[in-house]
């Protein structure tokens, strides 16, 4: 079934709205390269739109009424927002759920060392990456250091024009004969992703003079001692801002678009919706790239516990009503899909691939091989979404993640589906997914935000 390219349908108003949305999106990407940074931005956007901190309302034992807007953060790496609808919570919610973690290099707890008068940081890569893609790039350091007395130091080095950058070196082509014979999966080993940060020795020091110079610098400029790395969370990410891609400026190139493109559009849709019939919800979580584990991942009880807190302030809490609320909810698992790449056509089955410019992508299932690890959405729910998107003139397409047995991947969809709710993956097509720099279509970003709004307003 041929889907029309959305660009051909736009009038002047659409192009203005598209430009405004994608300019805001590029700023969100440029300023939010870690989970904590994304949550901080989300809180600011939510407060500007009239959302209140749920923790404050819990402390004051305030009542939640239809029309009220609240948010709650968890460990500064996950956030959930609610706008209370006119219908009782037991009837279910309309939920948008995305993740805000992205593949990267994490500093080990004991990272700093000197070798041949060079100082490096030892890393452990996070998420599914092609390790060879992460060398010879200008990189920045983002994160947080917490000292023993509880003092917290936020780190962001390498993003301003006058700041230094760091990076991982690679073997020169002239000496890489044996390296070039290796499989791509091991041409760069994980233990070789060491970040070079300095080469200047401290005068008068005979041993580890470069490391001593670096520890002095860290103490003087950032009030960080070497032992403070034991309680630090520092991510090494590509340095530089999100930019327009293509001579026609039709695309965006940036680090972290999986899955911040869906996180941003989910949040934007949530903040644009007013007075919904059903309670609207947007949840942005951590740790999806490593299995949605931990206290800030979707497998944690953070979401369920927060729904219980909302119900308590709403005067409707009971264990049975909580279960009914979750079971009766609808959810779009707002996650990206693989865009068809004309440079690599053999991994896709063209009738069931996602294309730039064709709008929002619905993935009935993801997983690998025989749909292993997948949430397989019900056709009744898909039909409901088709009607909503067509009525609201949202461009959409359906896709699979490549050919059968070619590979595969997963999302958070199967986790909330365990409550019995209807869930489907729904998001933006991405080129070069999980690479340091990923590419998306501006028209798809625009259509996805429209689609998320239509879902929040009309799904019941």
N, C-alpha and C positions, 0 to 999 in steps of 0.2 A: 504494500500500500504506500503510495507516494505521499509524502508530507510536504507542504509548501514551505519555502524558506521565509521565515518571519520578516526578514528585512524588506521584502517586497510588499508587505502589507502596511508599513508604517506611514503615517502622516506627520505633519510638523510637530503636533503635540506629543506624539509618541517619542519622537527623536529627542525632544527637549527633556522629557521624563527619563528616557534611557540614559542620556548624558549625565543628568544630575545624579541618578542612582549609581552609575558606574564610577563617577568621580568620588562620591562618598565611599564606595567600595574600595577603591584604590588607596584611599587614606586609611581605611580600616585595616587593610593588609599591611601597609607600610608601618603602621603604629602598633600592630598586634602580631608579633612573630612568636610569641609564647602563649601558653594557656592563660597565665596570669595577666598578661597584657590584654588579651582578648576579653577577659572577664572585667577588667577595669574599664575598658571602653564600653562594654555592654551596660555596665552599671550607670555610667554617665549618660548614655543614650536613653536608658530606661527612666532615670530620674528626670531628665528633660521632658519626657513624654508623660510625666505624672505618676510614675510607679513609685511605691513606697517599699522600704525594707521590711520584709515579713518578720524578721527577728524583733524589730521594734514593736510591731503590733502584737507579737506573742508576749513580749515582756509586759506590755501595757494591757494585755487581755482585751484588745479591741475586737469589735464584731466586724466580720467581712460581709459586705452586702453586694448585690448585683451592681456591676459597673466598677467596682473597686479593682485597682491594679496593684499587684505586689510582685516582688522578686526576692529570691534568696540565693546566696552564694554558699559554696562549700569549699573550704580550704583554699579559697581564691583561685580555684582551677575548674570550677563548674558553676553554672548558674541556671536557675529555672525561674520563669516568669508566668504569672497567671493574670488573666482578666476575667473576673467572675461574671458568668452569664446569667440570663434570666431564668433558664431552666435549672432544676435542681442538679447538684453535682452527680447524684446517683444516675442521672440519665447519660452520663459520660461527658468526656471532654474532646475537643479537637486539638491534637498535639502535633507540634513540629519538633523534631529531634535531630540535632546535628552534633558533630564532634569538632573540637577546636585544637586538638593535638595534630601535629604533622611530623613526618619523618625528619630526622636531624641527627646531629652528633651531640651526645651528652658527655660532659666532663666526668671522669671517674672521681671517686672520693679522695684519692691520693694521686692527683694528676701531674704535678709540677716536677720536672726533672731536667737535668743538663746532660747533653751528649756532644762531645767534640766542640765545646764552646758555643753551643746553641741551646736555647731553652725552649722546651716543648710542653704541651699539655696532652696527657693521655686521654683518649675518648672511648666511649662505647656507643656504637650507632643504635638508633632508636627507630623501630618500624622497618618496613620492607623497603630496602634501598638497593640500587646498583652502586656498589661501593666505589667503582671507578669514576662515577659521575661527580664525586665530592672532592676531587683533588684539583689543584691549580685554580681555585676560585677565591675571590676576596670574601672573607667570612667575618661575621660579627659575633660578639659575645653578649648574650642576653640572659638574665636570670636574677637570682637572689642569693645573698649570703647572710646567714643568721649566726651571729656571734654567741658565745656562751652566756653572755648577760642578757640575751634576748634582742639585742640591737639588730635591726634588719637593714641591709645595704642592697639597694636595687642596682643591678648592673645592666648597662647598655653601652657597649663600646664598638664603634665601627660604622655607625649609621650616619653621622654627620660628616659633611665634606672635609672638615679639618681634623677628623679623628683618624687614627691608624686602623688598619684592618689586619686580620691574621689569616692563616690558611694552612692547607695540607699540601706538601710538595709532591711531585711525581718524578719518576725516573726519566732522564732525557732519552730521546729516541735513539741517539747514537750508541747507547749502552743497554738497550732494552730488548736485545734479541731473544733471550730466554723468557723475559716477561711477556713478550708478544705471542709466545707459543702457548701460554696458559689459557684456560677457560675464562670467559668473562667474569664468572662468579668468583674467581680467585686471582684475577690479574692484579687487583689491589686487595690485600687481606685486611680484615677488621682491625687487627692489632697494629697495622701500619697507618691507620688514620690518626696520626699524631699531629697536633696543630702547632706550627712554629710561631712563637710569639716574641722572640728576642735573640740578639747576638752580641750585645755590648757588655764587656766585662767591667767589673768594678775595680778601679785601681787599688793596688795594694793587697788584693786577695789572691792567694795562691791556688786555692781549691774551690771549684764551683763558683768562679768569679762572676759568670754571667747570671747564674741563678741568684746569687746574692744581690746583684744589681736589680734583678727583677723583683725579688721579695721586698727590697727597699722601696722600689717604685710602687708596688701594690699597697704597701703600708702608708706611704706618703700621700698618694693620690686617692686611694679608695678605702683606707683604714682596714685593709684586709691582711691578715697574717696567714702563713702557709697552712697552719692547722685549721683555719676557718673553712678551708675547702671540705673538711669532714662534714660540715652542716651547710653545704651549699647546693644549689640546684641551678647549674649554668648550662645553657644550650648554645651550641655553635651552629649558626644558621647563615645562609647567604646574605651578604651585605648589599644594601641598595633598596630603593623604593619600587613599588609596583609601577608599571609603565604601560602606555598604549603599545600594542603590537600590530604590525602590518602597516603598510604605507597608507591604507585607508582608515587607520585607527579603529578597526572593527573588533579588535581583540584586546585582551589584557594578559600581560606576562608578569608573573610574580612568584615568589616563594610562598608555599603554604596554602594554595588554593584548594587542595584536598585537606580539610573539608571546609575551610573558612569561607569559600564562596557560598556554600549552603547555609553555614552558620549566619553569615551577614544577611542573606536574603530572608532567612527565617526570622531573624530578629527584626529586620525592617518591616516585614509583613505583620508581625505581632504588634509592633508599635503603631502601625497604621490603622489597625482594626479598632473600631469603637462600638461599644454596646452589643456584643455578640449574643445570639440566642443561647448557644451552648458555651460553657466556659472554655476560653482559649488558653493554650499553654505552649510555651516554647522552652525546650531544655537543650543546653549546650554543655556537652560533657567532655571529659578527658579520657585518655588511654585507649581509644578505639584502635589505634594502630598496633597495639600489642595485646589485643583481646578484650578490651573494655573491662580490665581488671582493676583492683585497688579501690580505695575509698572514694575516688573521684570519677571512676568509670561507670558505665551504665549497669554493670553487674552489682554495684553497691546498692544499699537501701536508701540512698539519699533522696531519690525521686519519690519512692513510695512513702518514706517518712514525711517528706514535705507536703505531699498530697494529704496525708493524715492531719498535719498541722493546719492546712487550709480548711479542711472539713471541720476541725475542732473550733476554729474561729467563726466558721459559718453555721455552727450549731447543728451539724448533721453527722458528726463522727460516730461510727461504730465499725467494728471489724468487718461485718457483713456489708455495710454500705460502702466501705473502702474497696472491698473486692468487686462489688457491683460497678462502682465508678470506673475502675480500671478496665474491667471486662467490657463495659459499654462504650469505651472510648474508641476514637479513630485516630490513627497516627500516620503521618508521612515521615518515614525515616529519611531525613534530608541529607542525602549523601551523593557524591559525584558518581558519574559513569564514564567509561572509556569512550572517547570520541574516535570515530573512524579516521585513520591516518593514511593518506594516499601513498606515503612512503613505505608503509608496512601493511598492505592490504590482505596478506595471506593469513593473518591471525583472526580476521573478522569474517563473519557470515553476513553479507551485505544487506539482506532483507531484514536482519535482526540486529543491526548496529545503530549506534547513536551518531548523529551528524551535527556539525556546527550549523547554527542558524535555524535548526528545525524545532527549537524550543525545549521545554521541560522534558526530562527523560523519566519514564516509568520503567522500573525493573521489577517484573513480577517475582523473579527470584534471582539470587546471586549464587554464592557457593562455588564449588568446584566438582569436577567429574560428574557424578550422578546427583547434582544439586546438594552435595554434602555441605552442612553448615548453613543452609539457606532457610530464610522465611519465604514460603511460597504463598503469595497473596491470593485471597479468594476472588473469583471472577465477579461476584456480586459487588464487592467493594470497588473493583476496577471500573465496573459499569457506572457506579455512582460518581466516581471521579471523572470519567469521560463526559458524563452529562454536565457536571459542574464546569469543567474546562471549556467545553463547547459553548455553553450558555454565556460564559464570561469572556469568550473569545481569547482564550489562552492557547498559544501554540504548544502542542505536546507531541511526543513520539514515544515509542516503546523500544526496548533494546535488551540484549544479553551482554554479559561481560566477555565478549570474544567467542570463538568457536568452541564447540563441545570438546572436552579433553585438551584444550589449548592451555588452560591455566585456571584462574578463578580468583575470587576474593570474597570478603564478607563485609557486613556493616553491623550497626547496632539493632537492626530490625527484629532479629529473632528473640532478643531479650525482652522487650516489652510485649511481644507477641505471646510470651509465656503466660501472661495474665489472661489470655483469651481475647484480647482486643484485635481489631482489624488493623494491619500494618502493611505498608508497601514502601519500597525504596523509590525515592523521587527527588531528582536533582539536576545538576548541570553536567554536561559532557566536558571532559578535560583531555587535552593533548599533553603528552609527556608526563603523565601522572607519576607522582613520587620522585620525579627528578628535582634537583635544586630549584629549577625555574619551570613552572607549569603555565599552560596557555588555556584561556577560555574565550568564548564568544560573548561580546557585550549583549547581543540580542537574546542569547540564552539566559544570561543573568537577569535581564529585564523580564522575560517571560516566566522565569521561575518565581521571581518575587510576586508577579501578578497571580500566578497559580497558587502560591502559598496563601495569599490574601483571600482568594476565591474559596479555598478549602476551609479556612477558619470561619468565614462568614456563612457558608452554605452547606457544609457537610452535616447531615443529620439523618 
